Amino acid sequence: MTDARFDCDTCGRTVARAEADVSGTFGDLDGWHTLCCPHCGARLRTVFVGSEE
């Protein structure tokens, strides 16, 4: 998924995965992170990055 691109519904820009701002939970509570547009801050996608145990 490192070469994925996402269209921002808020500002209309296309954002590469590497350019997206990543927000995660504090304290490693879960493996889900939110990818946000670096231009306007809108949520692009929520992705699972943790291990499946």
Protein Blocks (a to p, Z undefined) as FASTA:
>chain_A
ZZgccddfknopacdfklpccdddehhlaacdcdddfklopafbdcdfbdcZZ
